Amino acid sequence: MHLRANRHRSPEPHRRPRRALGALLLAALLGIAGASPASAEPDRTPGSGTVVSFTFDDGSVSQTSGAEVLQRHGMRGTFYIISGAIGSPGYLGHDELRRIADAGHEIGGHTVTHPDLTSVSPDEMRRQICDDRANLEQWGYQATSFTTPFNETDQNVRKAVQDCGYNSARTMGGLRAPGDCADCPAAESTPPADPYEIRSPGMIRRETTVDDLKEAVTRADDAGGGWVPLVLHQTCEMCGPLGLNPRVLDEFAGWLHDRGTPVRTVHEIVGGRVAPVHRASPPQDRDRPVNASLEHAGPDGLPIGWETGGWGTNTPVWTRTRDAHEGRWAQRLDMTRFTDGDAKLMSTLDLGEYSLPAHTGHNYTLSTWYKSTAPTQLAVYYRDRVGQWRYWAAGPTFAPAEQWSRAHWTTPPVPKEATGLSYGLALFSPGSVTTDDYQVRVDAKATNESSCRELDWWVPRRWLCP
């Protein structure tokens, strides 16, 4: 179960390329990997000296229609993938990602879980960047191009991108766009002056028109040509603020095709060798969540190292409260409206900066102190070897408690693919729950029998027990 954004697919019917001869000529241009248009004989036709790249961020399932549109016009794009989201609702599955790559599109990196890289620890940052590239390589993709989530970067991020073996990093912005950055250049140079800060006209949005896209190219023409990397997220009709209608993309791609404007992937522009792939250092073991007493809060008022989760139709309200079990602060959840689902506070679903490490075969006794006006239960998630978070299990139900009470549960042995754990008390009805002081006890010698006794009430014994 993936806890982040859900995106929808809006496929377009298949059509043939418009001109076979034009497609062959364009294919010849695309085959000159890393060459600069400036090295060719000058051409005075419209679009001379300008090259376009279609780049797609995140790996939304709707991007299959974008890939198909480009293929109909003999074009290829660069798809920056959140590897920890592949196979999650709203994202590309492995089969869809393989079809995109097999059609000649470039697969690039976009981190494992899409955090702001400037707000995490140096170790977590390297895990997000290096392990993302390692995941892609494990699946058969040679990733040389990268882009940061939220366009957040600094010198530390830049160095990590280089150290992890990427040849480039694209940004969002830095080129002139309608109503934005009037003093910026109209196009990036080819090759880019700084391959780790490739500029673009910013994000394409739902309201972007064909004329807007044409203007980005003609601005570059008027300025003498250059590289125009376009930034897309979704290709679907009315699916969100960043969803471009495939018909708009189709008309624009046809216009580029008809005027002879080359379209290349990022790697074809930047070039460079494919560097060796390696994973970053794994997180260190620890016996409790970071900020387990919830004493330290971030700018959003939530405890540092913790995030809210949930599903269904309900309205949770989160409050930082001084009604604490120990120390000065605790966290309160009020479920003001409820139809179905749940809400909970959990340690951050990351690659180990805040979440707990997990080891195959170990049992974990998870606990927290709570006060509530409604029943509550522990919900547990695990991180797999790719870095994707999955719902695992729910503990027993704990009764409402006016005074501070301890909720605790010993898990069965963790799944063999688990590398991390996150848990929290879930509220699944109207009411309130206040939590504080989370603890974990690791028991590598615990037996399946004890876990089976505890689980017997909610899962058939034969599924887990000898």
SEFITI-287080 format. One record per residue: residue in three letters; x, y, z of N, C-alpha, C in turn. Coordinates in pm, whole numbers, plus 50000, padded with zeros to 5 digits. Layout:
ALAXYZXYZXYZ/...
END
This chain:
MET500854988150000500005000050000500885012450000/HIS500645020849905501435033149898500585044449950/LEU501125053150033500345063150104500295076450033/ARG500925077349915501005090349852500035091649737/ALA500285101849652499285106049556498815094849464/ASN497515094849432496925085249340496605092249210/ARG497175087149098496955093448970496255083748877/HIS495555089248777494715080848693495185081048549/ARG494815070648476495275068548341494225073248241/SER494665079648132493765083948027494385080647893/PRO494265067847847494965063747726494365069747601/GLU495185071347498494775075947366494835064247269/PRO493965063747166494035052947068495305053546986/HIS495745041846936496985041246859496755046346718/ARG497705054246667497665059246530499045058046469/ARG499095057646337500365056646268501085069946265/PRO502425069746251503165082246233502685089246108/ARG502825102446105502295110245994503085108345866/ARG504415108345875505235107645755506365097645776/ALA506385087245694507425077145711508805082945684/LEU508945091245577510245096945544510715106145655/GLY509795114545707510165123545816510615115945938/ALA509955104445967510345096446083511745090746065/LEU512085086545941513415081145917514485091745935/LEU514215103745883515185114545899515355118146045/LEU514245118546120514335121846262515075110946338/ALA514835098246298515545087446365517045088746345/ALA517465093246226518885095246202519435106046292/LEU518665116746312519105127346402519225122146545/LEU518215114046588518215108946725519375099446750/GLY519905093446645520985083846663522305090146695/ILE522445103446677523715110046705523755113746852/ALA524015103946939523915106047083524985115747130/GLY524525126147202525435135447264525975145947170/ALA525605145647040526145155546947525435168746963/SER526105179546939525535192846949525065197546813/PRO523805203046803523335208146676524265218546617/ALA525035225546700525925235946650527025230146563/SER527305216946575528375210846498527925207146358/ALA526585207746332526065204146201526115216246107/GLU525895213645977525835224445878524645233345910/PRO524805246845911523685255645945522485253345855/ASP521285253845916520035251645844519145263645869/ARG518585269245762517775281445774516285278345782/THR515885265545790514475262245799513965265645939/PRO512605267045956512055269746089512495259146189/GLY512895263446305513345254346410514825251246403/SER515535257446307516965254746294517695258346422/GLY518505248946473519315251746591518595249346722/THR517305245746721516545243246843516245228346854/VAL516475222846972516165208846999515305208147124/VAL514345199047126513365197847236513545184347303/SER513375184047435513285171447511511985171147588/PHE511305159747586510135157547670510585149647791/THR510495155647910510865148748033509635147148121/PHE509475135248178508305131748258508765128048398/ASP508225134848499508615132348638507655122748707/ASP508175114548796507445106548896507155092248852/GLY506735089748728506335076348688504855073748706/SER504045084248688502595082548693502125072848585/VAL501115064748617500595055048520500055062048397/SER499625074548410499095081748294500175084448189/GLN501425083348228502505086348134502615076048022/THR501915064648035501895055147924501285061647801/SER500245069847820499635076547704500575086947646/GLY501365093747732502355103247681503425096347599/ALA503885084747645504885077147569504325072847435/GLU503065068447433502445064047308502295075447209/VAL501925087347258501815098947170503155101947104/LEU504215102247182505535105147126505945094547025/GLN505685081847055506065071046964505375072446829/ARG504125077046828503415078546701504085088746610/HIS504845097746670505525108046592507025105146578/GLY507435092946613508845089246601509735096046703/MET509175099546820509915106846922510065098547048/ARG511065101947128511305095147254511505105347365/GLY511085101647488511205110647602512105104847709/THR512305112747814513055108447933512085107548050/PHE512015096048114511075093548223511855091948353/TYR511695101848443512365101748574511475094148673/ILE511985083048726511175073348798511425073748949/ILE510335074149028510405071549172510365056349188/SER511515050249210511565035549205510735029049316/GLY510635035549433509855029849542508365030649521/ALA507915037349412506495038349383506045028949273/ILE506975022749202506615014049091505745002449142/GLY504595000649078503664990249119502644994849221/SER502765007249270501795012649365500605018449290/PRO499455019949356498285025749289498595039449230/GLY498235041449103498455054249037499805055448969/TYR500685045648987502015046148928502205034648828/LEU503215036048745503525025648649503825012448719/GLY503385001448659503814988348702505074984448627/HIS505664973348668506904969148603506704966048455/ASP505584960048418505344957048277505204969748195/GLU504514979648249504344992248176505664999648164/LEU506464999548271507765006048265508654999148162/ARG508604985948155509414978648058508994981947916/ARG507694983147891507244986547756507725000447714/ILE507715009847809508205023347779509695022847744/ALA510475015647822511925014747796512185007447664/ASP511454996547638511664988747516511304996747391/ALA510455006947406510105015447292511175025947264/GLY512255026147343513365035247318513405047447406/HIS512455048747498512465060147590513555058247695/GLU514095069347743515135068947846514495067947984/ILE515085059848071514645058548210515685065348299/GLY515265075348375516145082548466515695081148610/GLY516465086948703516195085648845515505097748905/HIS514685095249009513945106049076513785103049225/THR514735095549284514785090949424513895078849445/VAL514005073049564513235061049599511835064649647/THR511715074749738510405077949796509995092449778/HIS510755100449701510385114149664510375123849783/PRO511435124349863511495134449970512155147249920/ASP512065157849999512865169849977514295166450020/LEU515195165349926516555160849956517335170850040/THR516935183450042517645193350121517215193250268/SER516185185450300515695185350439515965172250510/VAL516655162850445516965149950509518455149550544/SER518855139550619520255138250659521115134650538/PRO522435137150545523305133450432523235118550397/ASP523145109850500523065095550472521755091950403/GLU520655097750450519365094950387519345100250244/MET519945111950222520005117650088520705108249992/ARG521845102750034522595093549946521835080449924/ARG521145075650027520325063750005519235066449902/GLN518595078049912517535081349818518045082049674/ILE519225087649654519755089749519520445077149467/CYS521385071749544522145060049500521275047549489/ASP520435045249590519635033049589518565033449480/ASP518095045349445517165046749333517825042049204/ARG519045046449181519765042349060520065027449063/ALA520395022249183520665007949195519404999649169/ASN518245004549215516984997649185516754996849035/LEU516935008148968516705008548823517674999148751/GLU518934998948795519914990048733519544975448756/GLN519044972348873518634958648904517494954148812/TRP516654963648771515544960448681515954960848534/GLY517214964148507517704963748369517794977148300/TYR517744988348374517795001748313519105008648351/GLN519785014348254521025021648279520695036548293/ALA520525040848416520105054648442521315063848451/THR521335074048366522405084048369521875097948397/SER520535099748395519925112948412519075113048538/PHE519035124448606518365125548736517665139048746/THR516605139448826516005152248864515555151349009/THR515675162249084515345162349226513845164249248/PRO513275158249354511885161149389511705175749431/PHE510595181549393510195195149433511185205849386/ASN512115201949298513135211349249514015216749361/GLU514155209149470514955213549584516355207549573/THR517355216049569518725211249556519695220949619/ASP520895216449650521975224849698523285217949661/GLN524395223149708525685217449670525865203249722/ASN525305200049838525405186449891524635176549804/VAL523445180649762522655172249673523375170449541/ARG523905181249489524625180849361525795170849367/LYS526565171349476527695162249489527235147749500/ALA526135145449573525625131849586525155126349452/VAL524525134849372524075130649240525265126249155/GLN526335133949162527545130249088528165117449144/ASP528295116649278528915105049340528125092149314/CYS526815093349298525985081549272526025077349125/GLY526735084949041526975080548905526115086648798/TYR525345096848832524525103448731525355113648652/ASN525045115148525525755124648439525075138148431/SER523835139148480523105151748468522015152648573/ALA521535164848595520385167448681519595179048621/ARG518345176348591517475186748535516745194248646/THR516585207348629515835215448724514485219348664/MET513655225948744512405231648695512545246748702/GLY512665253048586512805267448581514185271448530/GLY514415284548526515685289848479515645294648336/LEU514605290448260514385295448125513145304148122/ARG513095312948022511975322148009510675314447986/ALA509615319048049508295312948035507245324048040/PRO506035321547990504985332047992504755337348132/GLY504965350248150504745356748279505755353148385/ASP506885346948347507855342648447509265344048393/CYS510145349848474511575350248446511875357048311/ALA511415369448299511575376648173513035378748136/ASP513925378948235515345381248208516105368248184/CYS515435356848195516105343948177516335341248028/PRO517315332847996517515329047855516325321147803/ALA516175320847673515055313847611515325298947599/ALA516585294847602516925280747583518205277347659/GLU518345264647693519565259347749520555257147635/SER521845257647665522855255047563522965240147538/THR523505236447423523725222347390525185220247352/PRO525935212347430525525206447557525365217147664/PRO524705214047777524475224247879525785228747943/ALA525845241647976527035246948043527265240048177/ASP526175236748247526245229648375525315217748368/PRO525835205748343524955194148328524215190248456/TYR524625195748571523935192648696522985203848737/GLU522725213048644521705223248665521105226748528/ILE520505216648466519885218548334518605226448352/ARG518525237648283517385246648298516225242548208/SER515015246748249513795243748174512835255448188/PRO511755255748106510765266548121509795264348237/GLY510035254948323509135252348435508155241248402/MET507185238948493506255227648479505145230548380/ILE504815220548302503615220848217502425217148303/ARG501345224848291500165222948375498935219748290/ARG497835217248359496585213748290496155224648194/GLU496375237248231495925248448148496895251748035/THR498035244848027498985247447919498355244047784/THR498495253147688497905251347556498975247547454/VAL498515243447336499445240547227500235253047192/ASP499575264647190500265277147158501335280347262/ASP501075277147390502095279347493503335270947464/LEU503125258447425504245249647397504995254147272/LYS504255258247171504905263247049505735275647080/GLU505215284147168505925296547201507265293547268/ALA507325282947352508605279447415509655276047310/VAL509225270047200510155266347094510505278347007/THR509515286246969509805297846883510615308446956/ARG510465309347089511325318447165512785314247150/ALA513015301147158514385296147140514865298846997/ASP513995296846898514355299846759514815314346745/ASP514005323446799514285337746786515575341646855/ALA515965334046958517195337047032518405330146972/GLY518225323246859519345316646794519405301846816/GLY518385296046881518345281646902518885277547037/GLY518895264647061519345259047188518465247347227/TRP518495243747353517795231947404516615236347490/VAL515445230547465514245233447543513765220447608/PRO514165217647733513675205747803512315208847868/LEU511265202247823509925204447875509655194847991/VAL508975199648094508745191948217507275188348229/LEU506955175448216505595170448230505515161048350/HIS504305159748404504085150248513503045139748475/GLN501895144048427500845134748389500355138248248/THR499915128148176499305130248045497945123648048/CYS496945131548082495595126448099494645138348097/GLU493385135548079492385146148067491715148648202/MET491895160748255491245165048379491545155748496/CYS492825151748511493175142648620493905149748733/GLY494155162648720494855169848824495495182348767/PRO496015190948854496575203748807497795202248718/LEU498495190848724499685188748642499435179048527/GLY498175176348498497825166948392497615173948259/LEU498495171148161498345176848027497485167547943/ASN496495173347874495635165447788496455159047677/PRO496345145847656497135139347550496895145347412/ARG495715150847389495435157047258496305169447236/VAL496575176847346497465188447336498875183747303/LEU499325173347372500655167947345500745162747203/ASP499705156047155499695150447021499795161346916/GLU499025172046931499065182946833500415189946833/PHE500975191946951502285198446961503385189646901/ALA503365176746932504365167646877504265167146725/GLY503025167446671502845167946526503425180546465/TRP503265191646535503825204446488505355203846485/LEU505955198446589507415196746591507865187746476/HIS507145176946456507495167446350507435174246213/ASP506355181546188506145187746057507175198446026/ARG507645205546128508615216346103510055211446111/GLY510245198946148511585193146151512395196346273/THR511745199946384512475202746508512905189646574/PRO514195187446597514635174846657514135173446801/VAL513795161346838513425157846975514395147047021/ARG515065149547135516065140147186515845137847334/THR516345126647382516325123847525517435132047593/VAL517375132747725518385140247798519765133847778/HIS519825120647782521125114047765521705116647627/GLU520855117547525521355120347391521975134147382/ILE521505143347463522085156847464523345157247550/VAL523285151547668524385152747764525495142747734/GLY525105130447701526095120147674526815115547799/GLY527995109747782528795104847895528665089847914/ARG529615084147984529625069748006528615065948114/VAL528305053148119527445047848225528345043948341/ALA528255051248451529125048948567528705036448643/PRO529615030348717529245018748800528165022448900/VAL527365012548937526235014449029526595008749166/HIS526235015849271526445010649407525375016349498/ARG525035008749600524065013449700524785021049810/ALA524045029849877524595037349989524635028550114/SER525295033450218525395025950343524015024450407/PRO523685012550458522375010650522522315018050655/PRO521105020650706520985027650835521455019050951/GLN521855025451059522285018351179521075013151257/ASP521285002151330520234996751414519965006051533/ARG518735005951580518385013051703517135006551760/ASP516885008951888515815001751957514585010351984/ARG514515022151924513315030351940513245040251825/PRO512045044951792511945054951687512645067851727/VAL513125075251630513705088451654512605097751706/ASN512935105951806511955115051866510755107151919/ALA511065096151988510015086952034509075093352135/SER509535103652206508685110252304507915122052244/LEU508085124352114507345134752040507605148852093/GLU508755150952154509055163852216509415174652114/HIS509965170752001510475180551905509585180951782/ALA509115192851750508175194451638508825202151524/GLY508335199651404508785206851286507915219051260/PRO508175226251150507415238351119505925235751100/ASP505555223551061504135220451040503425216451168/GLY504145216351282503535212951409503545198151440/LEU503895189751342503985175451367505335171951427/PRO505405161351507506695157351564507705154351454/ILE508945158751472510005155751375510195140551368/GLY510295135251246510465120951228509165113251223/TRP508035120251222506725113851220505875120051110/GLU504935112151057504025117050956502635111350979/THR501635117850923500265112950935499955103950817/GLY499125094050841498695084950736497245081550755/GLY496715073950662495325069850671494725067250535/TRP493465063050536492765060350411491265061550436/GLY490485061450329489035061950342488505076050347/THR487205076950381486485089650387486325093650532/ASN487135103150576487075107850714487795121150725/THR487645127750838488275140850860489065140550989/PRO490395137950981491235138251101491755152251130/VAL491815155851257492375168651300493505165751398/TRP494705171051368495885168251448496245180251535/THR496545177551663496855188351757498065184351842/ARG499005193351855500125191651949499645195952086/THR499705186852183499095189552312500105187852426/ARG499885195452535500715194052655500175183452751/ASP499115176852712498605165652792499475153452762/ALA500695153352816501695143352781501795132452888/HIS502245120752846502505109952940503775112753019/GLU504835116452947506085121153007506585132652923/GLY507435140852980507925152452907506855163152896/ARG506935171352790506035182852779504985181452671/TRP505205172552571504335172452455503855158452420/ALA502665157752363502115145652304501365149752178/GLN500825140052105500095143051982498675137651993/ARG497705146151960496295142251969495675141851830/LEU494845131651808494065130251685492585130251720/ASP491835139151657490375139351669489775135751534/MET488945125551531488235121651411486875128451414/THR486765139651345485555147851355484435142851265/ARG484805137351151483815131151061484355117651016/PHE483465107951009483945094550975482895086950895/THR483325081450782482505072150705483165058450703/ASP484455058150667485205045750669486695048950671/GLY487535038450679488985040250679489565042350817/ASP490695049450824491335052350952492285064150936/ALA492905068151045493975078351047494935074451157/LYS496235077951140497235074351240498475082851224/LEU499235083951332500565090051334501585078851329/MET502555079951236503535069251219504915075251203/SER505945067551239507305072051210507465073051059/THR508225082951015508315086550873508685074550787/LEU507965073050676508205062050583509355065750490/ASP510585063750540511775067750465512695055750448/LEU513975058250421514925047350400515795044650523/GLY515425050450638516135047050759516545058650847/GLU516355070950802516715082250888515825082251012/TYR514535079450996513605079451109512955065851131/SER512665058451027512015045451043512985035451106/LEU512415024851161513205014751232513755004451135/PRO515015000351150515514988951072514764976151112/ALA514664966951019514044953951048514904942850991/HIS514884931351058515714920151017514854907651004/THR515074900250899514304888250870514304878750990/GLY513124873751025513004863851132512874869551271/HIS513114882651288513014888651420511564892351452/ASN511224891551580509954896551630510184909951698/TYR509214918851690509334932251748508124934951838/THR508414938451962507344942752052507214957852040/LEU506094962251983505844976451956504914981752063/SER505194993552116504344998852221504285014052214/THR503225019552274503075033852293502075035952406/TRP502155047452468501185051252570500075059352503/TYR498845057352551497715063952484496605067152582/LYS495765076852544494465079752604493495081052488/SER492275075552501491355076352388489905075752434/THR489025080552348487585079552371486955069052281/ALA487775062152203487275052052109488285040752100/PRO487875029152052488825018152035489935022051937/THR491105016051957492245019051871493095006451856/GLN493965005951756494834994351738496104998551666/LEU497164990751686498434993251620498374988751474/ALA498794997751385498934994451243500414994251209/VAL500864984151138502294982151113502554981250962/TYR503574988350917504024988150778505474983450774/TYR505864977450662507284974150645507794979450512/ARG509094981950509509784986450387510464974550323/ASP510274972650191510914961350125512304965250075/ARG512964956350005514354958449965514514969049857/VAL513454972049786513484982849689513364996349758/GLY512674996649873512425009149943510955012849946/GLN510105004149891508665006749891508055002350023/TRP507145010650073506465007550199505175000050171/ARG504924989650252503754981150236503044979250370/TYR501714979350366500954976050486501204961450521/TRP501424958950650501724945250692500624939250778/ALA500354945350894499454938750989498874948851086/ALA497804944651153497194952451262497224944151389/GLY497554950551500497554943651628496154942651685/PRO496024938151808494714936951872494094950651898/THR492784950751919492084963251950492264966552099/PHE492554979352126492694984152264491484992552300/ALA490974990352420489754997052464489995011852491/PRO488945020052486489085034152525489645035152667/ALA490435045852691491095047452821491105062252859/GLU490545065352977490555079153025491915082953080/GLN492645073353136493965075753190495015069453096/TRP496245074053112497305068853026497425053753043/SER497415046652930497505032152928498535028052822/ARG499105016452837500135011852743499525002152643/ALA499675005252518499284996052410500554989352359/HIS500554976052354501744969152305501344956252237/TRP502194951952144501914939852067503214934552010/THR503414921152016504584914851958504234909551820/THR504954913851720504674909951582505104895551557/PRO504594889551452505194877051404506554880051344/PRO507334870051306508614872851241508404881351115/VAL509254891151096509054900250984509274892850853/PRO508604896950746508794890350616510244891050570/LYS510644881450489512044880450448512494892350366/GLU511554899350298511944910850217511944923950295/ALA511594923650425511474935850504512844941150546/THR513044954250533514274960850579513984971950679/GLY512724975550698512394986150792510964984850841/LEU510654991250955509324990851015508865004851050/SER507545006951041506915019051091505565014951149/TYR505165021351259503895017551320503265029551390/GLY501985028151420501275038551493499915033651536/LEU499285040951628497935037551674496925043451576/ALA496055034951524495065039251426493715041651495/LEU493045052251453491685055151497490765052451379/PHE489765043851399488925039451288487435041551317/SER487145051851396485765055651426485785070051479/PRO484655076651493484655090051554485215089351696/GLY485915099851737486485100251871487855106651868/SER488645104351972489975110251982490935100252043/VAL492215101852009493275093952070494495102952084/THR495155102452200496385109852226497495099652251/THR498645101452186499735091752199501025098652242/ASP501905090752305503195095852353504105084052384/ASP505395086452386506405076852433506315063152364/TYR506815062752243506855050452164508115042552198/GLN507985029452204509125020752234509065008152148/VAL510245002152127510344989752050511314980452122/ARG510934967752133511854957752185512054947152077/VAL513304944452045513634934551943513924921452012/ASP513294910651969513504897452027513774887651914/ALA515064885651883515424876651774515124862251807/LYS514904858851936514694844951975513214841651995/ALA512354851551973510924848751991510484837951894/THR509524829951935509114818551853507844821751776/ASN507644814551670506424816051592505194812551677/GLU505374803251774504224798951853503614810451931/SER504454818851996503904829952074503214839851984/SER503784842351866503164851651774501844846151723/CYS501794832951700500564826951651499444828351754/ARG499784826751882498764828151986498184842151984/GLU499064852351964498564865951965497764869251840/LEU498114862751725497464865951599496204857751574/ASP495984847351654494944837751624493564844251617/TRP493394855451686492074861751691491704868451559/TRP492724871751474492364879151353492794872351224/VAL493594861851230494014855051109494014840051137/PRO493534831851042493514817351068494894812051106/ARG494934803851211496204798751264497004791351156/ARG496314784351066497024776250967497844784850871/TRP497564798150860498314806750769499704809550823/LEU499874809550955501144813851013501794803251101/CYS501024793751146501524784551248501704770451189/PRO502674763151243502884749351197501674740651231/
END
